[in-house]
Amino acid sequence: MEFEQTEQQLTGLDIKNFEESSKIILPEDFKNHYLLHIHMADIHHMNM
């Protein structure tokens, strides 16, 4: 699975900053899922 149509990949710090500025707390499992798949996509692209 890849997240598509994103301007840039978000980091954990980006997500934390968004939560602090918007006063919205995203579920931990959502954040972990997103960050895991971004990390796995990076590994996949490096091995191509």
PDB file of N, CA, C and O in Angstrom:
ATOM      1  N   MET A   1       0.846  -1.168   0.000  1.00  0.00           N
ATOM      2  CA  MET A   1       0.000   0.000   0.000  1.00  0.00           C
ATOM      3  C   MET A   1       0.892   1.231   0.000  1.00  0.00           C
ATOM      4  O   MET A   1       1.879   1.294   0.733  1.00  0.00           O
ATOM      5  N   GLU A   2       0.541   2.201  -0.821  1.00  0.00           N
ATOM      6  CA  GLU A   2       1.234   3.486  -0.809  1.00  0.00           C
ATOM      7  C   GLU A   2       0.207   4.594  -0.693  1.00  0.00           C
ATOM      8  O   GLU A   2      -0.879   4.503  -1.267  1.00  0.00           O
ATOM      9  N   PHE A   3       0.539   5.628   0.037  1.00  0.00           N
ATOM     10  CA  PHE A   3      -0.307   6.809   0.092  1.00  0.00           C
ATOM     11  C   PHE A   3      -0.007   7.609  -1.164  1.00  0.00           C
ATOM     12  O   PHE A   3       1.145   7.947  -1.438  1.00  0.00           O
ATOM     13  N   GLU A   4      -1.043   7.907  -1.920  1.00  0.00           N
ATOM     14  CA  GLU A   4      -0.870   8.594  -3.194  1.00  0.00           C
ATOM     15  C   GLU A   4      -1.406  10.011  -3.112  1.00  0.00           C
ATOM     16  O   GLU A   4      -2.136  10.377  -2.191  1.00  0.00           O
ATOM     17  N   GLN A   5      -1.022  10.787  -4.101  1.00  0.00           N
ATOM     18  CA  GLN A   5      -1.475  12.170  -4.249  1.00  0.00           C
ATOM     19  C   GLN A   5      -1.144  13.012  -3.023  1.00  0.00           C
ATOM     20  O   GLN A   5      -1.941  13.844  -2.587  1.00  0.00           O
ATOM     21  N   THR A   6       0.033  12.784  -2.484  1.00  0.00           N
ATOM     22  CA  THR A   6       0.492  13.614  -1.377  1.00  0.00           C
ATOM     23  C   THR A   6       1.616  14.500  -1.889  1.00  0.00           C
ATOM     24  O   THR A   6       2.465  14.060  -2.664  1.00  0.00           O
ATOM     25  N   GLU A   7       1.612  15.732  -1.455  1.00  0.00           N
ATOM     26  CA  GLU A   7       2.636  16.669  -1.899  1.00  0.00           C
ATOM     27  C   GLU A   7       4.003  16.218  -1.427  1.00  0.00           C
ATOM     28  O   GLU A   7       4.981  16.277  -2.171  1.00  0.00           O
ATOM     29  N   GLN A   8       4.061  15.770  -0.191  1.00  0.00           N
ATOM     30  CA  GLN A   8       5.311  15.250   0.360  1.00  0.00           C
ATOM     31  C   GLN A   8       4.964  14.287   1.479  1.00  0.00           C
ATOM     32  O   GLN A   8       3.872  14.349   2.045  1.00  0.00           O
ATOM     33  N   GLN A   9       5.884  13.404   1.795  1.00  0.00           N
ATOM     34  CA  GLN A   9       5.653  12.464   2.878  1.00  0.00           C
ATOM     35  C   GLN A   9       5.821  13.173   4.209  1.00  0.00           C
ATOM     36  O   GLN A   9       6.724  13.990   4.387  1.00  0.00           O
ATOM     37  N   LEU A  10       4.943  12.850   5.132  1.00  0.00           N
ATOM     38  CA  LEU A  10       4.993  13.466   6.447  1.00  0.00           C
ATOM     39  C   LEU A  10       5.875  12.654   7.379  1.00  0.00           C
ATOM     40  O   LEU A  10       5.978  11.434   7.256  1.00  0.00           O
ATOM     41  N   THR A  11       6.500  13.340   8.300  1.00  0.00           N
ATOM     42  CA  THR A  11       7.291  12.690   9.335  1.00  0.00           C
ATOM     43  C   THR A  11       6.488  12.678  10.633  1.00  0.00           C
ATOM     44  O   THR A  11       5.446  13.325  10.738  1.00  0.00           O
ATOM     45  N   GLY A  12       6.984  11.940  11.611  1.00  0.00           N
ATOM     46  CA  GLY A  12       6.352  11.945  12.923  1.00  0.00           C
ATOM     47  C   GLY A  12       6.290  13.347  13.515  1.00  0.00           C
ATOM     48  O   GLY A  12       5.316  13.710  14.176  1.00  0.00           O
ATOM     49  N   LEU A  13       7.335  14.130  13.273  1.00  0.00           N
ATOM     50  CA  LEU A  13       7.349  15.504  13.775  1.00  0.00           C
ATOM     51  C   LEU A  13       6.292  16.353  13.072  1.00  0.00           C
ATOM     52  O   LEU A  13       5.642  17.183  13.707  1.00  0.00           O
ATOM     53  N   ASP A  14       6.117  16.153  11.769  1.00  0.00           N
ATOM     54  CA  ASP A  14       5.073  16.875  11.036  1.00  0.00           C
ATOM     55  C   ASP A  14       3.694  16.583  11.627  1.00  0.00           C
ATOM     56  O   ASP A  14       2.876  17.485  11.809  1.00  0.00           O
ATOM     57  N   ILE A  15       3.455  15.316  11.920  1.00  0.00           N
ATOM     58  CA  ILE A  15       2.162  14.928  12.489  1.00  0.00           C
ATOM     59  C   ILE A  15       1.985  15.551  13.865  1.00  0.00           C
ATOM     60  O   ILE A  15       0.913  16.066  14.181  1.00  0.00           O
ATOM     61  N   LYS A  16       3.032  15.507  14.685  1.00  0.00           N
ATOM     62  CA  LYS A  16       2.953  16.107  16.027  1.00  0.00           C
ATOM     63  C   LYS A  16       2.678  17.608  15.940  1.00  0.00           C
ATOM     64  O   LYS A  16       1.851  18.135  16.684  1.00  0.00           O
ATOM     65  N   ASN A  17       3.370  18.294  15.031  1.00  0.00           N
ATOM     66  CA  ASN A  17       3.151  19.734  14.862  1.00  0.00           C
ATOM     67  C   ASN A  17       1.728  20.027  14.405  1.00  0.00           C
ATOM     68  O   ASN A  17       1.108  20.985  14.867  1.00  0.00           O
ATOM     69  N   PHE A  18       1.205  19.194  13.488  1.00  0.00           N
ATOM     70  CA  PHE A  18      -0.182  19.360  13.046  1.00  0.00           C
ATOM     71  C   PHE A  18      -1.137  19.216  14.221  1.00  0.00           C
ATOM     72  O   PHE A  18      -2.047  20.026  14.390  1.00  0.00           O
ATOM     73  N   GLU A  19      -0.929  18.182  15.032  1.00  0.00           N
ATOM     74  CA  GLU A  19      -1.807  17.953  16.179  1.00  0.00           C
ATOM     75  C   GLU A  19      -1.777  19.135  17.143  1.00  0.00           C
ATOM     76  O   GLU A  19      -2.817  19.561  17.646  1.00  0.00           O
ATOM     77  N   GLU A  20      -0.597  19.655  17.394  1.00  0.00           N
ATOM     78  CA  GLU A  20      -0.471  20.775  18.332  1.00  0.00           C
ATOM     79  C   GLU A  20      -1.111  22.045  17.777  1.00  0.00           C
ATOM     80  O   GLU A  20      -1.784  22.774  18.506  1.00  0.00           O
ATOM     81  N   SER A  21      -0.903  22.309  16.492  1.00  0.00           N
ATOM     82  CA  SER A  21      -1.444  23.554  15.923  1.00  0.00           C
ATOM     83  C   SER A  21      -2.949  23.482  15.678  1.00  0.00           C
ATOM     84  O   SER A  21      -3.634  24.502  15.746  1.00  0.00           O
ATOM     85  N   SER A  22      -3.466  22.294  15.397  1.00  0.00           N
ATOM     86  CA  SER A  22      -4.891  22.164  15.087  1.00  0.00           C
ATOM     87  C   SER A  22      -5.723  21.760  16.299  1.00  0.00           C
ATOM     88  O   SER A  22      -6.953  21.787  16.258  1.00  0.00           O
ATOM     89  N   LYS A  23      -5.044  21.387  17.371  1.00  0.00           N
ATOM     90  CA  LYS A  23      -5.714  20.894  18.582  1.00  0.00           C
ATOM     91  C   LYS A  23      -6.512  19.619  18.296  1.00  0.00           C
ATOM     92  O   LYS A  23      -7.517  19.343  18.952  1.00  0.00           O
ATOM     93  N   ILE A  24      -6.046  18.843  17.299  1.00  0.00           N
ATOM     94  CA  ILE A  24      -6.657  17.569  16.942  1.00  0.00           C
ATOM     95  C   ILE A  24      -5.636  16.477  17.237  1.00  0.00           C
ATOM     96  O   ILE A  24      -4.481  16.569  16.822  1.00  0.00           O
ATOM     97  N   ILE A  25      -6.065  15.452  17.951  1.00  0.00           N
ATOM     98  CA  ILE A  25      -5.185  14.324  18.248  1.00  0.00           C
ATOM     99  C   ILE A  25      -5.620  13.151  17.374  1.00  0.00           C
ATOM    100  O   ILE A  25      -6.744  12.659  17.479  1.00  0.00           O
ATOM    101  N   LEU A  26      -4.714  12.720  16.520  1.00  0.00           N
ATOM    102  CA  LEU A  26      -4.993  11.582  15.656  1.00  0.00           C
ATOM    103  C   LEU A  26      -4.788  10.284  16.425  1.00  0.00           C
ATOM    104  O   LEU A  26      -3.943  10.222  17.319  1.00  0.00           O
ATOM    105  N   PRO A  27      -5.545   9.257  16.090  1.00  0.00           N
ATOM    106  CA  PRO A  27      -5.368   7.972  16.779  1.00  0.00           C
ATOM    107  C   PRO A  27      -3.948   7.430  16.563  1.00  0.00           C
ATOM    108  O   PRO A  27      -3.391   7.538  15.471  1.00  0.00           O
ATOM    109  N   GLU A  28      -3.380   6.852  17.611  1.00  0.00           N
ATOM    110  CA  GLU A  28      -2.020   6.314  17.539  1.00  0.00           C
ATOM    111  C   GLU A  28      -1.891   5.250  16.457  1.00  0.00           C
ATOM    112  O   GLU A  28      -0.879   5.201  15.758  1.00  0.00           O
ATOM    113  N   ASP A  29      -2.909   4.393  16.310  1.00  0.00           N
ATOM    114  CA  ASP A  29      -2.794   3.342  15.302  1.00  0.00           C
ATOM    115  C   ASP A  29      -2.788   3.917  13.885  1.00  0.00           C
ATOM    116  O   ASP A  29      -2.144   3.355  12.999  1.00  0.00           O
ATOM    117  N   PHE A  30      -3.491   5.022  13.657  1.00  0.00           N
ATOM    118  CA  PHE A  30      -3.457   5.681  12.355  1.00  0.00           C
ATOM    119  C   PHE A  30      -2.061   6.231  12.076  1.00  0.00           C
ATOM    120  O   PHE A  30      -1.511   6.031  10.993  1.00  0.00           O
ATOM    121  N   LYS A  31      -1.492   6.927  13.064  1.00  0.00           N
ATOM    122  CA  LYS A  31      -0.157   7.500  12.884  1.00  0.00           C
ATOM    123  C   LYS A  31       0.878   6.399  12.653  1.00  0.00           C
ATOM    124  O   LYS A  31       1.724   6.515  11.768  1.00  0.00           O
ATOM    125  N   ASN A  32       0.809   5.343  13.441  1.00  0.00           N
ATOM    126  CA  ASN A  32       1.756   4.241  13.283  1.00  0.00           C
ATOM    127  C   ASN A  32       1.609   3.577  11.918  1.00  0.00           C
ATOM    128  O   ASN A  32       2.606   3.239  11.281  1.00  0.00           O
ATOM    129  N   HIS A  33       0.384   3.392  11.474  1.00  0.00           N
ATOM    130  CA  HIS A  33       0.122   2.789  10.167  1.00  0.00           C
ATOM    131  C   HIS A  33       0.719   3.650   9.058  1.00  0.00           C
ATOM    132  O   HIS A  33       1.401   3.137   8.172  1.00  0.00           O
ATOM    133  N   TYR A  34       0.467   4.948   9.104  1.00  0.00           N
ATOM    134  CA  TYR A  34       0.992   5.852   8.081  1.00  0.00           C
ATOM    135  C   TYR A  34       2.517   5.838   8.076  1.00  0.00           C
ATOM    136  O   TYR A  34       3.129   5.679   7.019  1.00  0.00           O
ATOM    137  N   LEU A  35       3.126   5.998   9.223  1.00  0.00           N
ATOM    138  CA  LEU A  35       4.584   6.072   9.307  1.00  0.00           C
ATOM    139  C   LEU A  35       5.238   4.753   8.917  1.00  0.00           C
ATOM    140  O   LEU A  35       6.298   4.753   8.292  1.00  0.00           O
ATOM    141  N   LEU A  36       4.627   3.638   9.273  1.00  0.00           N
ATOM    142  CA  LEU A  36       5.171   2.335   8.899  1.00  0.00           C
ATOM    143  C   LEU A  36       5.178   2.174   7.384  1.00  0.00           C
ATOM    144  O   LEU A  36       6.171   1.729   6.811  1.00  0.00           O
ATOM    145  N   HIS A  37       4.070   2.536   6.733  1.00  0.00           N
ATOM    146  CA  HIS A  37       3.992   2.357   5.289  1.00  0.00           C
ATOM    147  C   HIS A  37       4.891   3.336   4.536  1.00  0.00           C
ATOM    148  O   HIS A  37       5.411   2.999   3.472  1.00  0.00           O
ATOM    149  N   ILE A  38       5.079   4.516   5.061  1.00  0.00           N
ATOM    150  CA  ILE A  38       6.010   5.461   4.444  1.00  0.00           C
ATOM    151  C   ILE A  38       7.425   4.896   4.538  1.00  0.00           C
ATOM    152  O   ILE A  38       8.184   4.938   3.569  1.00  0.00           O
ATOM    153  N   HIS A  39       7.774   4.370   5.709  1.00  0.00           N
ATOM    154  CA  HIS A  39       9.100   3.791   5.908  1.00  0.00           C
ATOM    155  C   HIS A  39       9.308   2.594   4.977  1.00  0.00           C
ATOM    156  O   HIS A  39      10.367   2.462   4.364  1.00  0.00           O
ATOM    157  N   MET A  40       8.305   1.724   4.872  1.00  0.00           N
ATOM    158  CA  MET A  40       8.411   0.549   4.008  1.00  0.00           C
ATOM    159  C   MET A  40       8.504   0.958   2.539  1.00  0.00           C
ATOM    160  O   MET A  40       9.217   0.311   1.771  1.00  0.00           O
ATOM    161  N   ALA A  41       7.811   2.002   2.137  1.00  0.00           N
ATOM    162  CA  ALA A  41       7.887   2.483   0.758  1.00  0.00           C
ATOM    163  C   ALA A  41       9.285   3.005   0.461  1.00  0.00           C
ATOM    164  O   ALA A  41       9.809   2.788  -0.632  1.00  0.00           O
ATOM    165  N   ASP A  42       9.889   3.686   1.418  1.00  0.00           N
ATOM    166  CA  ASP A  42      11.257   4.183   1.228  1.00  0.00           C
ATOM    167  C   ASP A  42      12.227   3.022   1.031  1.00  0.00           C
ATOM    168  O   ASP A  42      13.104   3.085   0.170  1.00  0.00           O
ATOM    169  N   ILE A  43      12.075   1.970   1.820  1.00  0.00           N
ATOM    170  CA  ILE A  43      12.942   0.807   1.700  1.00  0.00           C
ATOM    171  C   ILE A  43      12.734   0.143   0.346  1.00  0.00           C
ATOM    172  O   ILE A  43      13.700  -0.253  -0.307  1.00  0.00           O
ATOM    173  N   HIS A  44      11.501   0.022  -0.072  1.00  0.00           N
ATOM    174  CA  HIS A  44      11.178  -0.594  -1.361  1.00  0.00           C
ATOM    175  C   HIS A  44      11.824   0.185  -2.506  1.00  0.00           C
ATOM    176  O   HIS A  44      12.408  -0.412  -3.411  1.00  0.00           O
ATOM    177  N   HIS A  45      11.722   1.509  -2.470  1.00  0.00           N
ATOM    178  CA  HIS A  45      12.294   2.334  -3.528  1.00  0.00           C
ATOM    179  C   HIS A  45      13.820   2.271  -3.539  1.00  0.00           C
ATOM    180  O   HIS A  45      14.429   2.364  -4.605  1.00  0.00           O
ATOM    181  N   MET A  46      14.443   2.116  -2.380  1.00  0.00           N
ATOM    182  CA  MET A  46      15.899   2.017  -2.328  1.00  0.00           C
ATOM    183  C   MET A  46      16.387   0.704  -2.928  1.00  0.00           C
ATOM    184  O   MET A  46      17.487   0.640  -3.477  1.00  0.00           O
ATOM    185  N   ASN A  47      15.574  -0.338  -2.824  1.00  0.00           N
ATOM    186  CA  ASN A  47      15.973  -1.653  -3.317  1.00  0.00           C
ATOM    187  C   ASN A  47      15.653  -1.858  -4.796  1.00  0.00           C
ATOM    188  O   ASN A  47      15.915  -2.937  -5.328  1.00  0.00           O
ATOM    189  N   MET A  48      15.115  -0.891  -5.450  1.00  0.00           N
ATOM    190  CA  MET A  48      14.779  -1.041  -6.866  1.00  0.00           C
ATOM    191  C   MET A  48      15.967  -0.780  -7.748  1.00  0.00           C
ATOM    192  O   MET A  48      15.858  -0.864  -8.972  1.00  0.00           O
TER     193      MET A  48
END
